[in-house]
Each structure stands twice: as C-alpha cells, then as structure tokens.
Amino acid sequence: MIMKLRGSTGVFRPVCGMVCIAFASISGVMSAQQTLSPEVYGTLSTSVFEVVTPKREQLDAFEYAEELPFDQLPFVVRTDPFTSVGTAFCTSPGRYLSAAHVFALENDSANGDFFLRNAEGRVFEVDQVFQYSNHRDFILFSIKNEPGHVPLERAPETTVNSRVFTVGNAHGQGVIVRDGVLTSMTGEERDGAWKWLRFSAAASPGNSGGPLVDSSGRVLGIIVARSENENFNLALPLSAVDEFPEDTAWINQSIGYGVPFFSYTERAIEDTKETLPLPLGELRGRLTDARNTMHLKLLSDLMAKRDNVLFPKAKGSDYLLANPHSSLIPGVACEQSDYSWKMEYGDDGKSADLSNGDRFEWRSWKGYDLQRYFRPEGVYDRTAFVDAKTSMEAVLGGYPLYRSMAGKSVRITSLGSPSRNEARTDRYGRVWSLSVWPIVFADRSMVWLRLPTPDGFVAFLAITGDENLYATIADLGAIIQLTDVDYSGSIEQWIAFLSRSGSDLASNSSAARGRAAGELADFGCVFAEKERLTLRTEEFALKLEYADFAFDQNTVLQCFASWTALPGGGTVRSVNSLFAAVEGTQAVGIGLYRISRPGWMDSAERKTAWKNLAEEVYPYNGQPLASDGYLWTYAGVDVAPFIDGETDLLSYRSQYLLQLRTSARTSAHEAKSSFAALTESASVSETGILRTYGADNAKIRERMRLSEISGYTIFEAIAKNKPEILNRFIEEKKDLEALNALSRTPLIAAAASRREEMAICLIRAGVDLDATDRNGMTALMAALETAPEKVSLELVRSGASVAPLSKFGKTALAYALYGKKPAAARLLIEKGADVQLAVKDGSTPLHLAVQYADAETVKLLLERNANPHAENETGETPESLAKKLNKKDILELFLR
C-alpha cells in the first residue's frame, strides 16, 4: 500500500552506494528453483524465517471520500495480520541473524514489535538484542519461547565463481531460493574493514537479512543490498560478524546535515554505542534518543558556527533589510550562492476555493508546503483555529491528499485529531501552533505549524518519515525564526483578531490594540465609520480623516512586516507598510510605506529612488502614474519629530511614502485633487521611541539627549565594543541612565548585546538595576535571554529584583529556564522568585525546568512547593512532560 502524499523532509542521509532491500509486502511459503537437494531445501525452510510486523490498519483514524477498496487487494494481503519486512535465519542455538536495516532500531518508528514467522505460519516475538551494527548492517538477537530451531551450518572459505544461492522472503511471497555465482570479494568502501561478497543470484525486495548459502546450504554471509544499476548484489561475510565486538550496539555512519535556509550542508560522523544485551524496544529507545540528541547538537553547533553569517547579522543581509518584501504567503529568508540573503516563497503555486466560501493557497518550498488559509468575508472563527482537526478538515476540502490502494487513489477528507498539539513561540514573540498526525499505514507523519492572521492563518506543512519526525520539528523551529509573515483582513476581521473576539463590535466605532503577538504586539486599530481610521504600529502611526474614502468594516487593511536594523545594533520585526483599500467602481486604496536607507548591496536604481523621494522628483511629487490598470499617486510625507524642535532621531535611516491608488478611469486632475486632500487630512508620526508606559514624556525626551566622548555616544560605545570609551562615561557619570530608541538604558543594552564585561562595569558603577525598556524587559531578563550566565549572577547578587514581569508575560526565572542557565535559575529561586507563576502557554517554572534545566533545579523547585500537577494549555503536567521526554532522573523526583 502506497501513500500518495505531498512533501517530505529529512536531515540524516547515510552514505551508501547500494539500495537496502527490505520490503513491506505479503507472507506465505513458496518453493522456487529446484537447484538444491530436497534435504538441503528442507533444512533451509525450517531455519529461515520471514521478519514481520503487525499491521496497524486498525489505528488509522483518517476518513475518506469513499470506502477503501480492501476487497480489491490480493487475498493474502487482505487477510494477513502482519506485514513482511525482511528475512532472518538461525545461526546458532537460540540466536538469529538478519540485516540491521530490516529493524532500523536507530530510527524512530511506530512499528515497535518484530516477529519471526516460519513456514507453517507460527510467529515468535523478537526478544533480546546481542549485537547490532548499522555500518556492517547486521543484528544478532533471540526470540521469546524459543522452540529449538536448528541452526544453519557455516560454509568454509569459498572462491570466486563458485555457485551460491539466495534464501529469503523475495517479494514478500515467503522463503524462496535463487541461484547465481559469487562474482567477487571487494573491500568495504570507507575503511576496507571487510570484504563484501558480490554475487549474481537474484535478490529481490524482502531478501534483506536472509542467508547467502553454498550448494550444501551452508551460510556464507547475510544478504544486505542490491545494486540498482549493475547485475550484482551484496552480502556481509560471517567473518565480519565474528570480528564485531560482542554485546555491543554501534551506530557509526557519515551523515549530511543542514537546514533549508543555508546554501550548503555539512558532514559529521554519527557515533553511538550501547552495551548489550537489551530488549529490542529498550535498545530502540536508547538509539533514537541518542540520534535526536545528536540532531539538536548538530543544529545548535551549526547555528553557533554560522552565527556571524546568519541573517540578519551577515554582511549580505543589507539587501533584505533595506528591501522589505510583500507577500501574504509566508516566505523564508535564505542564504544565496553569493552569500546574500533574500526571501524565498516557494514555487508551483496552487489555490482552491473551498465549499464554505474560504480560500486556500499553497506553494512548494524545499520539501515543505507554504500555506495560506483565509476568509474573504466575515470574521474568521478563532475556535476553528484552535481545533487543529477542524482546521485541517477545512483545508482538505481543497488540498489534494490521497491514499493509493489496489490501483485506486482515494481522497482523504479528515485526519482525525492530531497526536500532538502544542504552542511554539519564535524569537519575535509570535505564537505558532504545532500539530502532528501519524500516518500509520505509511510509517510517516504529517507536521503542521500554523500562525493565526486576521483573516485565517498561514502555515508550514511537512510529511516526513517517522525516523525524521524529531529532526523535522527541530528544523521548523529554526525556520520560523527567519519567516516573514504579512497580514491582511477587513477592518471587522482586524478588530476581532486584535481583541480575540468577533462579537463585540460597536455599530459606529470599534477599537482594539495590543492583544496580538510578535510584530503586531503593539498594533492598534481605531475605526470610526466614514470619518476616520487611525492605525498605530510599533514604529509609526497613521491617522486618516478623508471623507472621500468610503471606509466601512469591509475595508481591507494589509500590514506588511519586515526586519528593521536598530541604530545600536540588532534587529526587530515590525510593520513597515500599511495599505487600506475599498474595491469596486472606485478601487480606492491608501498606503503608507516606511522606506529604509539603501544598503551597500542595493542597486543604483534603488539608491536613485531614495534620493528622488527625498528631493520630490517624479513620480514622488504628487503627479499620477498609470500602471497595472490603476492610477498611482505618490509623495514623501513629513513625520512628526520625537523631540520638539529637533531632528527625528531615526530620520537618517527611514523615509515615509504616502500612496493613493484610484481607478484607471479617474482623470489625472481628479487623482491630483484627491491626493492633495489626502495629504492635508493624513497625519503620520513615529511612535517607537515614545513607549513610556506611563512615564513623563518630557523626562523621556531629556534622557534621549546623548553626550559624546571621542565621537561616540554611550550606546555606540557599547554597540562597537569600546570599553575604554564606556569607562570614561562611567568616570564622568554621563548618560548612565540614558535611553536609546528602544527605551533601553546602557545596562540593558550591554546585557542584550552580550557585552559581558561592559555590563558588569555598569552594575558596579551603581546604575539602576531594575529599569525596563519598552517591552518591560529588565537588564536581568536581557542577560538571562542572551548574555553569559556570569552577568545574570552578578545582577542578582547585586540586588536586581527577581519579581518584574515583561510584557511577554515572563519573569526572570522563566528567562533563566528558557535560556538554559540552571545556576542563575537556582539563585533566583533562592532569592524568592515566584515558583508558581506560569507563562502565556500555561507552563509553570516546573514545566520549564523539566524541559530545559536539570534534576537539581527541579528538586529545588519541588522543595519550594512548586506544583507537579499543574497543567499547561495542552494539558501536560511537569510529571507527564518528564515521562514524555524520557527524563528518568527527573521522573524519579516526582515518584518519591
């Protein structure tokens, strides 16, 4: 049975020049060629077995558009409760050999139980594993209720051109014998550690793990691979098994690894050992845990190694920072072959109109689908988003997903409830919903990562082998850090989205602000019907009082977000453009765009456009331009300054462009008149720096007038790592409590910039340790999030408060646990940090400690009466989380 499913992803790519030949098909016993004597064949039929796993069809929770054609399958397939995956044989009393890849214990799989089936159909469950090597590709094991099978004899040394026979479960049809010739014995590719037996006897799917025998039925080796392009196959000689260490499982292979947004992959050696014997299930658990841990380490090491060439730090980031892209399909910032960074939105775009009136669009990108689901009219039901089953069923109304059986493709209409549902928050504060569905009949899983938008949601979808599920989820966690999302919806949808309610809209005036996350955390929308529309982003505000613009709750508002470079270093995601439109006969639209200064990689054309905008050269002078079936009128707009009578602190890096779109039937004179009225009624102001949280604005402005020493402000000295300049500011007691554009003090800026020694100098200079920036972040929080642990320890010991809560709903203790700083976390607990206060997804410090800290931290929390039975939004308790993550040392603490 084959699953026709779009998309897959994988990280581990074993180096192998051959094709492993294990195959899932049907069972039975057949005699084939009569080239062996009946006595020899009789011995083989009692000592060679099919390796089978139980069918899991009864676990399939999918629903289909029509009944699956089980009746069209062959009788054996239809009635056999097992799936045949390979071959094994008895090699000594109570011991059996097969190929390692038949069991693939290093790969996570829902096929957890393996059995041997003899010629009479009797099955024996695999019990203990005594040797295992994925490199040599063999496994030695025992079975439960051993009946005393007769071992096959070993053959003496053989010679090239001698007659050989394959014995195995060819095509899943039972044990079959085929003859051929031993053509050569060639060295193992990597180290020449043994010589492969190459032979011409047929080896079909399912032969893997079976014996290669001589004419007397004596074993020469284990059949492991077949060639796709040449007429030979491979067997591992028994001498290579003899040379392998006893009581050992060893995973040893070269792998390629990488993430889709980097332009190349790297190589590493996977090297894991376990002492045997162990029950098969326990060995699989240990090997898969080791592989998952290795993947996380490889990913972490790769990101750390390439940190300085990762967007937005990389020099090649300038183009993308200065050239925001607009697309309602999510895009990913990706490194190009010339080391520049550009947005990628996939290809092969498709769309579908759904029966409920909604619309679904998707594109393929590097093994993933980039998706957008939206509702053109009416408020999107947020409860439908929370229910992943319902959301997926709506998508499957237009997204082609089929199961193939007996030559027929049957459409899947429901996946049922996911096996996993959890929240994932990226570095910008956007909260994604992760859902996973097992595809039981294909040993695969579907991973869906969604982000809500005013009119629906955007998503990543991947279908991956179960062996790569953990890696796929980890990779998606890295990908969303570089994902660009823009937002669209009617004003009615926006107000419902921002207020998280679609039923409380007033008839004439509606407002909402600050309920979303990420780049929309400070977005505000105030709508007074047919009078004005006021929009506020983190960086600027737009107020429209334009009578000719027929605003109503169906007016479409689009917000385009981008990464913005900060003057003191670093980047944030914020809304850079707004566009409000009413379709119909007038097709009127008003847009405001924040234009960043061109970077060094920008084209001469864009640099000229920047200059023309500043100097009001056509088309940036209010003169209409016909394009794409519309008339477009543009002009630069003055921005209200931050400091009265002084130049805007950010004006050197941004300009604002006001745009009017009208129907092509509008005359140039009408367009100019309308634009003139618009410019008189519209007001724009930059707001990012005035995030005062109730403080006196005059005092804020005063603290932003910065001194210079040797041509540097105190923030520039920190950003450019000039400790000698900072020391002079400290000695002269200048600007030690000043604020930058993010309302950060020098101490917060130093902690956030990982300037360890600078931060410690400021702490010891006696500055305010508990000041907050516009996000409510203290220096302690910033240090715990990004700086070396030494800084946070110094802050706590110097008296920094452990109680404040940031606007992201996190305490210092939460930042310590997320940042994997156990020493700091324990010190915070000892200083009285609240051990019960949960973050936004309901996770308490004990949840976080189970995930990110060690047993010592968990023990301390329990001693401070942290609640081990508290549930987060997904219903997980700290104790159940420890079980899920298989953290045995922590689990023991809960069981005491």
N, C-alpha and C positions, 0 to 999 in steps of 0.2 A: 504494500500500500504506500502510495507516494503522496506527500502533501505539497500541493502547489501553493507556495506562499512567497510573497514578495519580500526581498531584503534579507540580509544576514550580516553578521559581523563577527570577527574573530581576532584574537591577538596572537595566540600561540600557533606558530607554523613550523612543525618539526621538519628538520632537514631529512629528506627521504627521497631516494630516486626511484623507489618502487611503489606499487599500489598494494595496500593491505587488502586481503581478500575475504575477510569475514562478511557475511551477508545474512540479512534477515529474510527468511522465506518459510518454506513448509517442511514438514517432517515425514518420515517413513523409512523403510529399509528396502533397498533395491540391489540386486546383483547386477554387475555390468559385464566387463570383458572377462572371459574365462581363461586368462593367461596364467593364473596361479592355480595350483592344485586345490582340489576341494578341501583338503585338510588345512592348508595354509589359509585359504579364504575363511574357513570356519573359525580358526583361531582369531583372525582379524575381526570377524563380525562380533565376537564376544568381548574383545578388548579395545575396540574403537567405538567412540560414542559421539552423538550429537551434543553440542552445548546449546542449551535452550534457556529462554527466559519467559516468565508468564506474560501472556498478553494483558494489556491494560485497557482494553476497549471499554470495559465497564466503568472506567474512570473518566471517560470522555464526556465533559459537560457541555460540549458545543451543541448548538441547534442548527438545523439545515433547512434549506428551502424545500427539500423533498426528501423522501426516505432514502437512506444509503442503500446501494444495490448489493447487499451482502449475499443475496441469493445468486448473484452472477459470478461469485468467486468460486474457484475450484473447491470440491467437497472437503479436501484435507485442510485447506486454508480456513474454510468456514467453521470446521468442527474442532480443529486442533486448539487446545487451550494454551499452547506455547508457541513462541517464535524461535526458529532455529537461527543461531548466530555464528556457529563455527563448529569445530571438531576438537576432541581431546582423546587421549589414549592412556592406558595403564602402562606405566614404565617400571614399576617395582611394587611389591605388596603394599596396598593401601595408598599408593601415590600415583598422581596423574599429571601429564604434561599437556600443555596447549600453548597457543600463541598469546602473548600479553595483550595484543591489541584486540583480541576477541573480548576480553574482560575490561580493558581500558580503565583500570582502577584509579588512575591519576585524574580521570575526567569525571566531573560531577554528572550524575545521570539518575533518572527516576527508575531505571532498570537495575534495582539493587540486588535481586536474587538471581543466582545462576544454578542450573541443574544439569546433570548428565542424563541422557536418555539412551537406553540400549535398544537392541534390535527388536525386543519384544514390547517396547513402549514403556518400560518401567523407568521411573525417574529417581535420581539421587541428588540431594541438595549438596552443593559445594560447601565445605566446612572451613578448614584451616588452610592458610597460605604459608608455604615454607620457603619459597624463593620467587622473586618477581623482578624482571628487568625489562623496561620498555626499550632500551637500546638494543639488547640482544633479542628482544621480543619473545620471551617465554615466561610461563608461570608454572610452578610446581605446587600442587595442592592435594588435599584429601577430600573425601565425601563423608556425609553422615550415613550411619547404618551401613558401613562397608560390608558388602556381601562376599568378599574374597575373589574379586576379578583376577584372572590370570594375566600377569604382566607379559608384554611382548619382549622377545629376545632382542639384544643389541647385536647389530651387524659388526663384523670385524672391519678393518680398513678396506675401503673399496677403491676402485680405479676408474679413471675417466673412460667413457664409452661403455661402461657396464650397464646392464638393464636395471631400471628402477621402476617403482610403482608408487603412485599417489593413492592414499587411502583417506577418504574424507567425505564430508557431507556436501557433495557437489550440487550446486543449485538448490540446496535445501531439500533434496529428494531422498535423503537417507545416505548411508555409507556406500560409496561407490569406489571401485578400484580402476585405475587407468595406468597404462604403461608408457614408458619412454626411455630415454638414455641420459645418464649423468654426463653432461657436456663439458663441465669444467669446475674447478675449485678456485675461486677468486677472493682476494683479500677484502676484508671489511673496509669500507670507504674512508672512515675517519682516522683510525689508528692502525689498521691492519691487524687487529687483535685476534681475529679468527678468519677462517676461510669459509665463505658461503658455498653451499652445494648448488650448482646451477644444473637444471635438468629440463628435459623437453617434454616430460609427461604432463598432460593437461592438468591445470589447477584452476578450478572454477570458483566462483563466489561460494563461500561456505567451507572450502578446503582448509582455511587457516586453522592451524593448531593440530592438524592431522599428521600422521607419520609418513615419512618417505621411507619405503622399505625395499629390500632386495627381493630376488625371486623366491627366497625361502621365508619371506615375511618378517625378516629381521630389520630393526629400525636403524636407519642411517641418520635421520635428523627430523626436525619439526618444520612442516611447511608453513612459511610466513608471508610470502609475497609473490605476486606475478608481475610480469612485465607488460606494460600497455602496448609497447611498440615493437618488442622483439619476441621471438618464439622461444623464450625460456622463462623459468620460474626459479624461486629461491627457497632453500631450506637451511635452517640453522643446524649445524652438526651437533650431535650429542656431546662431543668433546667440549664445545663452547659452554654447554650447561654444566659440565663437570668442573670447568675452570672458574665458574662464578662462585663468589663467597656463599657459604651455607648460611641459612637463617637470615637472609638479607633481602630487603626490597630496595631497589635502587632505580630512581628516575634520573636519567642522565641523557640530555639531548641539547642540541643547539637550537635556539628559537629566535625568530624575528619578532620584534615588538615595536609599537609606536602608537600614536594617536592620529586621527584623521586630519587635524589641523596643522601638523608639521609636515614638511615636504619630504621627509625621509624616515626610514625605520633604522633601528639599531639591532645588534645581536647580543645574545647573552647565553650562558650555559645554565640550564635548569639542572640542579644537582641536589637531590633529596634522598636520604637513606632512612630506613626504618628497620628495627630489629624484629625478626620473625621467630616463631610462628605467631600469627594473629588471625582471628576470624576475618573472613573476606570483607564483611561490612565495616568492621573497625579499621582495617587497612585502607579501604577506600576513603573513609572519613579522614584519616590522617594525611593521606596523599593529596586529597582535594583541598584540605585546609592549607597544606604547605604550598600548593600551587596558587591558591587565592592570595595567600600572604605574599608570595613572591610577586604576583602581578601588581599588588598595591605598592610593593617596594620598587619594582621596576618603573611604575608610573611616577611615584614620588621622586625617585632618583632622576628620571628623565626631565621632569618639570624643574627640579632644582638645578640640574646641569645646564638646562637651556633657559634659565630664568631671565638672563640678560638679553636673550634674543627672542623672548616671548612677547607677543603683543600684550600691553601697549608699551613695554619697556624698550623693545627692539628699535634700532635706528630706522628700520624700514617701516615703522608704524606711522610715520608722519603723514603719509598719503591718506591712510584710512582715518586718522584723527581729524584731518582737515577736509575730508570729503565724505560727510555722512551719506549713507545710502538710505533709500526709502523703499520698503517692501513689506507688505502685510504677511507674506510667507516668511518664517524665520530664516535668518542667514547666520553663517558662522565665519568669524574672522580666521583666515587661513594663511599660512606662510606659502609664498610662491617660490618658484625655482630660482628667482633672483633675490630671494630673502626679503622681499617686500611683503606686506600684509594687505590682503584685500578680502572683501566679502564674497562668500560663495553661497548661492541659493539653490544649488542643485540644477537638474535638467529634466527633460522629459515631463514637463508639467501637464497634469491632468486635473479635471474637475468633474463634479457631479451635482446635479440638483436633486435634493432629497424629497421624499414624499411629504415631509412635514413642513416644506417651504424653506428649509435651511439649505445651505450650500457647503460643499466640502471640496477643498483643493489640496493637491499634494505634488511633491517633486522628489526625485531620487537623488540622493547625495551620499556617495561613498559607503554604501551598504545600509543607509538609513533612509527613511522617508521623512521629509519635512512637510508638516501638515498645517492646514488652517481650516477650522470649522467656524462658520458664522451664520448669524440670523439676520437677514436683510431688514426685517420689520419686527417690531415688538421687542419686549425685554427678554433676554436670554435667561432661562431658569437656572439659577446658581445651584439649586439642589441637584439638577441633572449633571452638572459638572462634578459635584462631589461623588455621585454614584457612577463609578467607572463602568459598571456593567451597562447602565442605561446609555451613557455617552458612546460606548463602543457600538452598541446596537444601532444607534442613530447613524454612526459613521459607516457601518457595514451596509446601510441602505444604499450607499453609492460607491463604496470601496470594494473592489473585486477580490474576494478571498475565497478560495475553493479547496475542497478536498477531492482528490482523484481516487477513484476505486473502480476496478473492473472496466477500465477504459472510459469511464464517465466522470465528468467534473461536476461536483455538486456544490452549490454555493452555501457558504457559511453565513448564517443570519445572526447568531449570538455566540459569544464565547463563554457565557455564564459569568459568575463572579470571579474576580482575579484572586490568585492565591496570595498575592502581596499587595498592600496598599499603604503607601507611606509618603510623607512630605519630604522634599529635598529643597533646601534654601541655598541659593548661589551667593557669591560674594557681594552682590549688589542688593541683596535682601529680597529678591524675587522668590516666591514660594511655589515650587513645581510639585505636581502630584505624580508619583511613580506607581505604576500598576504593572503586574506581571501575571501572565496566563500560561500555564503549562500546556503544550500541545502533545498530549500523551501518546498519540499514535505515531508521532514522528521523532520523539526524543528531542524535542526542541521547545523553545519558549518564546513568547511574544513580550517585548518590553515596550511600555508606552509611558512617555514622560510629557506631561501637559502643563501649560501655563494659562490661567484664565485671562481673557480680554473682555472689553465691554460688550462685544457682540458675540462672544463664544469662547474659543480657545485656540492656541497654537500648540503643536506637539512634535516630538520626535518619536518615530516608531522603528523598532528593530526586531527581526526574527532571527534568533541565534540558536545554535546547538546548545544543549544543556551544559556541555563542557565549557562553554564560553559565557554562560549567563552572568557569573560574578564579574568577569572582566568587562562585559558589555555595560553593566550598570556602573562600574567604576569609570569607564571611559566616558559615558554620558555625563557623569558628574564633572569631568574636566571640560567636556564640550560646552556645557551650558554656561561656563564662565566666560566663554568667547562668543556667546549667541546674541545676536541683535534682534530685538523684537520691537515692532511698531504696533500702534494701537488705533483701532477705528470703531466707530459706533455712532448711533444717533445720540442727540443730547439726552433723550429719555434713557437710552441704554447706559450712557456715561454716568448719569446721576444715580441710577440703580446700582451700577458697578461700584462706584466710589462709596456709596452708603451701604452696600451689601443688602439692599432691599429694593424690590421693584414695585412696592405697593403704596409707598408713602409720598408720591409726587403731588405737589400742590398744583392747583389749576393754573395759576398765573406766574408763580415764581418757585424755582427749585434750586437747591444748592447742595453741594457735597464736597468734601475735601478730606484728604489725609487718611483714607481707610485702605488704600491700595498699598502695594509693596514695591520695592525696587525703585526704578526711575520714576514711578508715579507716586512715590511716598508723599510728596508734597504737592501733588497736582490738585488744583481746585477748579470747580466749575460753578458759576453763578449765572442763572438764566432768568431773565425777565422777559416774558413773551412779547415779541415785536417791539421791544425797546432797547435792550442791550444784552450783550454777552460778555462776561468777564471770565478770563481764563488765567490761572496762575500756575506756573511751573516752578521748579526748584531754582531756576536761573532768571526767569523774566515773567512779566505779566502783560496781558493784552486785554484792553477794555474797548469794546466796540459799542458805539451808540449811533447806529447807522439806519435811519428809517427806511431807506430803500431796500435794505437787505431783510427779506421776509423770514426772519428766524421763527422756527417753531420746534417742537420736540422731536420732529423727524429730521431736522437739520443734521447732516453728517459731519462729525468732528473727527479729524485724524491727527494723532500725535506721533511724531517721528522722533525717536530717541537715538542717541549716539554716545560714544565715548568722548569725554572732554578732558583735555590736558589742564591741570591746575598750575597756577603760577609757581607755587612752591614745590612742584614735583608731584607725580602720581596722577591718577585719572579717576573720574567718576562717570557713571552713566546718568544722563539727564535728557529731558525733552529739549530738542533743538529747533523743532519746527511745528507749527500748528496750521491746519487748513480746515476751514469750515465751509460747507457747500450746501446749496439747495439746488437740486436738479429740476428739470422741467424746461419750460419755454425760455426762461432767462439764463439758466445754467450758471447762476452766480456763485462765485467762490472767493473767499478772502483767506490769504495765507500770510504768515509771519515766519521768517526764517532767520535763524542765527547763523551767520557765516563766519567760519573760523579763518584766521590768517593763513594763507597758503604755507605749506611746509617745503622743505628743501627738495622733496621728490615730486612736488606738484609741477604740472605743465606750465609753460609760458602763457598759455591761453587762460588758465585759471588765475595766474598772478595778474594778468592784464585785467581780467574781470573784477578782481578785488580792487585794483586801482580805479577802474571805471566806476565802480559802485561808490567809492569814497569821493570821487570827483563828479558824480552825477552825469556821467557820459551815457548816451543811448546804449542799451534800452533801459537804463536805470534812472531815467529822468522824467517819468510820468507820461511818456509817449507810447501808445498802444503798439503791440507786436502781434501779428496774426500767426498762429501756429497750432497744429493739431485740431483744427476745427473750432478754435476759440480765439478771442482777443485777450491778450495778457498785458497788464499794465504794472510796471514795477517802479519802485523808488526806495532809496535808503531812508531810514527813519531815525530821528534823534531819540536817544534814550535818556530818561531822567537819571542824573548822576547820583551816586551813593552819598557823596559828601557835598553839601551845599556850596556852590561857588567853586568847586574843584573838579578836575577831570575824573571821569569814571575810571576806577582802578582797573577795570577789565577791558576798557575800550581799545587798548592796544592789541588785543587778540581777537576781538569779535566786532562784526558789523551786523546790523539788522536790516532785512529786506522785506518791505511790505508789498503784497501782491494782490491784484484784483483780476479775477477771471470772469469774463462775460461771454455771452453767446456771440458767435461769429456774425450773427445778424445785427448785432449792436453796431452803430456807427462809431467811428473814431472819436467824433465830437462827444457823443453820449458817454463813451468809455472814459474820456479825459475828465468830463464833468463829474461822473460818478467817483472817479479816483480822487479827484480834488476834495469832494465831500467826505470821502473815506478818510483821507489824511487829516482833515480837520477834526473829525469826530473820534478817531482812534488815538489811544494813548498807550505807550509802551514804557515799561520801567524794568530795570534789572533788580531782581529781588534776592538773589542768593546770599548776598553779604548781610542782609538785614534780618537774618534768622536769629532773633534776640531772645525768644522765649520769655517775653515779659520784661526784659531789661530796658533800661533807659537808652533810647536810640542815640541821644546826644553823647552819652558816655561811650557807646559802642563806636561812634564815629571818631571820637577823640582817641580811643585806643588803636584805631587803624591808621593814625598818622605816624609813620615809622621814621626813625632816625637811621642814619647810615654811618658805618665805620669802614674806612678804606673802600668805599664804594659798595658795601654790602649792607642790606637790612639784616635784622636778626634771623628772619626766616630764610633769606638767601644764604646766609652763613650755614644754617642747618642743612638746607637742601643740597648745597655744594660741598658739604663736609669740610667746613673751615673751623676747626675747634679753636684755633688761635684768635679768630675774629669773635667767636662766641664768648671766649674768656674775657675779652675786652668789654663786651656788653655787660657781662656779669660784674666785672670790676667797677664799671662806671654806672651800674644799676640802671641801665637804659632798656626800655621796651621789654622787660622781663614778664610783664603781664599783657603785652600787646596781643592783637588779634589779626589773623590773616583772613583770606577770603572765605575760609570755611569756619570762621569764628573759633579757630584753634589758637591756644596760647603756644608760646615756643616749646613748653614742656610736652604738650600733646603732640605738636608737630614732630619733635625729636623722637618720641616714642613710636609714633605711626610710621616714621621714616627709618626705623631700626638703627637710629644713631645712639648706640648704647652708652658710650662714654659721655656724649653731649647731654643725654637725658639725666644721667647720674650727676653731672656737674650742676645742672639746673635744680635738681632735687636738693642738693646740698647747699645751693645758694638761697634756699628758703622760699622758693616761689610757691604760689597757691597750688596744692596738690590735687584739689578737688574741683577745679574749674572744668566746665563742659563746653564742647563745641556745639554746632547747630544740630547735631544728631544726639545730643545728650551724652556723648562719649567723654569719659574722663581719661586722664593720662594713664591710669591703671588699666582701664579697658583696652586702650590703644596698645599698650605694652603687651598685655596678655594675648592680644589678637595677632601681633606681628613681630614684636621685639624679642630679643633673647630673654630668657627667664630671669636673668640677673636684674634686669630693670624693674620687673614687677615685684620681685622680692625686696628690692631697695625701697620702692614706693610704699609697700605695706609696712615694712619695718620703720619707715619714716613717718607713719601716721596717716597715710592715704585712707579715705573712707572705703569700706567694703560694701556699703549699702546702696549707692546710687543705681538707678535703672535707666538704661539707654532707651531711646525712642524705638529701638528694635525689640524692646521687651526682654533684654538680657541684663543680668547682673555681672559683676566682676567674676564671681565664681563660675558662671556659665561660660564666660570668655576663657577662663583658665582651663576648663574641661574641654571645650571645643578646640582650644589651642594646644592640647596635649602637654600641659605644664603641670604635672602632678605635684611637684614641690610647692609651687605657688598655690595650687588648689588647697592643699592641706594647710598651708599657712593661713589662707583666707578662712577656712573652716574654724581653725583655732582662734582666729580674731573675731569670730561671731557672725560670719556670713550666713544668710538665711538658707538653710538646707532643704526647705520645702518649696521655695518659690519656683514655679515652672516657667519655661519659655513659651513662645506662642503656640507650638505644636503640642503643648501639654507635658513635655518631657521635664522631669524634675532633675535636680543635680545628681540624684542617684541613677536615673536613666543615663545621663550623660557620662557619668563615671564608669558605668558598665561598658559603654561603647568606646570611650576614648582614654580612660585612665587605667589604673592598676588596682590590684586587690587591696593594697594598703589604703588607698583613697576610699574605696568602697567600705572597708572596715571602719574607717574614721567616721564616715557619714552615718553608718548604722549605729555607731556608738553615740552619735549626736541625735539619734532618734529619727533619722530620715526614713520615710515611709516606703518599705519594699513592695507594697501592694498598690501604690498609686498608678493610675492608668494614663497613658498619653492619648492623643486623638485617635490613634489606630488600635487602642485597647491593649497595648503592650504594657506590662509591669516590668520593673527592673529585673525581677526574678525570671520572668518569661523571656526577657531580652537576653539575659545571660545564657539561658538554655539555647535560644535560637543561635547565638553567636558561638556556642560551644566553649564558653569560658569557664572551665571546670573549677579553677581556683577561686573564682568569684562566686560561682554557684554554690560551692561548699559553705561560703559565709552565710548564704541565705538558708541553708538547710540545717544550720546549727541550732 
